[in-house]
Amino acid sequence: MTKAHIRVRFAPSPTGMMHLGNVRTALMNYLFAKQKNGTFIIRIEDTDFERNFDPQAKHILADLAWLDLTYQEGPLKGGYHEPYFQSQRTKLYQDELAEFVRKNLIYRCFCTTEELEKKRQRQLALKQPPRYDRTCLKLTPETIESYVAENRPFIWRFKLNQEEPVTVHDLAHGSIKFDLKSFSDIPLTRQDGTFTFMFANFIDDMQMEITHVIRGEDHLSNTAGQVAMYQACGITPPTFWHLPILCNAEGKKLSKRDFGFSLGDLRTAGFLPEAIDNYLAIIGGSFEQEIMSLEEIAQKFNFEHLSPTSQIKYDIEKLKWLNHKWIARVNIERLTQLCLPYLTSFYPEAKNIPIATLHKLIDMIRTDLVTLHDIAPSLEFYFKTPVLTKILFADIAPEHVAKIQKMVEHQLHNLPKPDDFMHQLKTDAHQQAVPTKALFMALRIALIGKAQGPSIHDIIEMLGTDEAKKRLQIFVNL
């Protein structure tokens, strides 16, 4: 199959907000299509009407746009296989179901939920694998006709060929053989006439000519049944890649209790989309260069040698490190726009600061930012004069503090020229055996209330001469 023919899809259900598992699935489909010059399709599996949280998948599509995961076919864009919402594809499923009936691939099952549960409990008690016992496959045509005449509820089941195993071709696991003897005949409909995920998903992938299905490891058992349906229809099934499940530090599947599980949580916390994409692409792999754009990842990702592991651990500290690196890469105009909402939520007066000044302020402290949320504490000194106490200088020898206070007092007249001011202070410190480190710590504490931060020259420039002088005078008089 040529690269031009490759077609992949991301098929989320709008029953909740996007989480990292969803995002990684979308990302890998995107990267695979981009590298292979294929087509990336979005299809919305919205048939669970009671649980649909996101009508028209507006949040999902907005999240994909924010992550820069552009697709070629799907909602808003259209394509050759419209519609791209499962709720609008019922007629297509009905037509295919009729074709399955014509080919004698399926049968009506009149068993009630209660009956099925009793059978399942009996099989478990006998230590047998729980599966449907095909009671309704053995019904005579006359019995079926009478049940239908009585309007007895039923579902359609697909008849598995339990004598023949199926083989799933997986990019990471290779060929996986499934013995269908322990599988139940697959429900294709519900008693209300709607279609199950298994059937709708299979029909959509078949009709949309999907060549590669990239989804989570938890779908592996579904895959065997769907491949059986492909074979029954005489169609070559897609190649699959079952992605490892994301787990927390304890090895348990990521859940709402884990910070960062929700994409919305990460976005609110000030993580950049570039960092999230970058992290989810390299997690569980080995890359010489770890900081990469989507374009770079698409070029360098090796889809020929994928790890068959069933789970990978999510590491928030690695994600923070990548976010810190990406903040350092972003141009100052965009970084300022990203930071401003976080800054103004703490300091509304920041809205009145000239944009050129904001650029300087943010650029000077960008190396302190791990997430955008750090902008407020990092620039607190600009909006609030620090409250100085002697305990803040506890890590500096008292005799050094006293000498630094006198040196600063003598050099305050040089403050309008920060380079001269600092040169004189360093000269004085050397003459009086005051360590340069102690000098810089004391000056930063005096100016911003912390021993670590931007250079003294930058702090003076950010505060302005008058404000810096006022703060240093407070230090001198402490």
Rosetta blueprint (number, residue, H / E / L):
1 M L
2 T L
3 K H
4 A H
5 H H
6 I L
7 R E
8 V E
9 R E
10 F E
11 A L
12 P L
13 S L
14 P L
15 T L
16 G L
17 M L
18 M L
19 H E
20 L H
21 G H
22 N H
23 V H
24 R H
25 T H
26 A H
27 L H
28 M H
29 N H
30 Y H
31 L H
32 F H
33 A H
34 K H
35 Q H
36 K L
37 N L
38 G L
39 T E
40 F E
41 I E
42 I E
43 R L
44 I E
45 E L
46 D L
47 T L
48 D L
49 F L
50 E L
51 R L
52 N L
53 F L
54 D L
55 P H
56 Q H
57 A H
58 K H
59 H H
60 I H
61 L H
62 A H
63 D H
64 L H
65 A H
66 W H
67 L L
68 D L
69 L L
70 T L
71 Y L
72 Q L
73 E E
74 G E
75 P L
76 L L
77 K L
78 G E
79 G L
80 Y L
81 H L
82 E L
83 P L
84 Y L
85 F E
86 Q H
87 S H
88 Q H
89 R L
90 T H
91 K H
92 L H
93 Y H
94 Q H
95 D H
96 E H
97 L H
98 A H
99 E H
100 F H
101 V H
102 R H
103 K L
104 N L
105 L L
106 I E
107 Y E
108 R E
109 C E
110 F L
111 C L
112 T L
113 T H
114 E H
115 E H
116 L H
117 E H
118 K H
119 K H
120 R H
121 Q H
122 R H
123 Q H
124 L H
125 A H
126 L L
127 K L
128 Q L
129 P L
130 P L
131 R L
132 Y L
133 D L
134 R L
135 T H
136 C H
137 L H
138 K H
139 L L
140 T L
141 P H
142 E H
143 T H
144 I H
145 E H
146 S H
147 Y H
148 V H
149 A H
150 E L
151 N L
152 R L
153 P L
154 F L
155 I E
156 W E
157 R E
158 F E
159 K L
160 L L
161 N L
162 Q L
163 E L
164 E L
165 P L
166 V E
167 T E
168 V E
169 H E
170 D E
171 L L
172 A L
173 H L
174 G E
175 S E
176 I E
177 K E
178 F E
179 D L
180 L H
181 K H
182 S H
183 F L
184 S L
185 D L
186 I E
187 P E
188 L L
189 T E
190 R L
191 Q L
192 D L
193 G L
194 T L
195 F E
196 T L
197 F H
198 M H
199 F H
200 A H
201 N H
202 F H
203 I H
204 D H
205 D H
206 M H
207 Q H
208 M L
209 E L
210 I L
211 T L
212 H E
213 V E
214 I E
215 R E
216 G E
217 E H
218 D H
219 H H
220 L H
221 S H
222 N H
223 T H
224 A H
225 G H
226 Q H
227 V H
228 A H
229 M H
230 Y H
231 Q H
232 A H
233 C L
234 G L
235 I L
236 T L
237 P L
238 P L
239 T E
240 F E
241 W E
242 H E
243 L E
244 P L
245 I E
246 L E
247 C E
248 N L
249 A L
250 E L
251 G L
252 K L
253 K E
254 L L
255 S L
256 K L
257 R L
258 D L
259 F L
260 G L
261 F L
262 S E
263 L H
264 G H
265 D H
266 L H
267 R H
268 T H
269 A L
270 G L
271 F L
272 L L
273 P H
274 E H
275 A H
276 I H
277 D H
278 N H
279 Y H
280 L H
281 A H
282 I H
283 I L
284 G L
285 G L
286 S L
287 F L
288 E L
289 Q L
290 E L
291 I L
292 M L
293 S L
294 L H
295 E H
296 E H
297 I H
298 A H
299 Q H
300 K H
301 F L
302 N L
303 F L
304 E L
305 H L
306 L L
307 S L
308 P L
309 T L
310 S L
311 Q E
312 I E
313 K E
314 Y L
315 D L
316 I H
317 E H
318 K H
319 L H
320 K H
321 W H
322 L H
323 N H
324 H H
325 K H
326 W H
327 I H
328 A H
329 R H
330 V L
331 N L
332 I H
333 E H
334 R H
335 L H
336 T H
337 Q H
338 L H
339 C H
340 L H
341 P H
342 Y H
343 L H
344 T H
345 S H
346 F H
347 Y L
348 P H
349 E H
350 A H
351 K H
352 N H
353 I L
354 P L
355 I H
356 A H
357 T H
358 L H
359 H H
360 K H
361 L H
362 I H
363 D H
364 M H
365 I H
366 R H
367 T H
368 D H
369 L L
370 V L
371 T L
372 L H
373 H H
374 D H
375 I H
376 A H
377 P H
378 S H
379 L L
380 E H
381 F H
382 Y H
383 F H
384 K L
385 T L
386 P L
387 V L
388 L L
389 T L
390 K H
391 I H
392 L H
393 F H
394 A L
395 D L
396 I L
397 A L
398 P H
399 E H
400 H H
401 V H
402 A H
403 K H
404 I H
405 Q H
406 K H
407 M H
408 V H
409 E H
410 H H
411 Q H
412 L H
413 H H
414 N H
415 L L
416 P L
417 K L
418 P H
419 D H
420 D H
421 F H
422 M H
423 H H
424 Q H
425 L H
426 K H
427 T H
428 D H
429 A H
430 H H
431 Q H
432 Q L
433 A L
434 V L
435 P L
436 T H
437 K H
438 A H
439 L H
440 F H
441 M H
442 A H
443 L H
444 R H
445 I H
446 A H
447 L H
448 I H
449 G L
450 K L
451 A L
452 Q L
453 G L
454 P L
455 S L
456 I H
457 H H
458 D H
459 I H
460 I H
461 E H
462 M H
463 L H
464 G L
465 T H
466 D H
467 E H
468 A H
469 K H
470 K H
471 R H
472 L H
473 Q H
474 I H
475 F H
476 V H
477 N L
478 L L
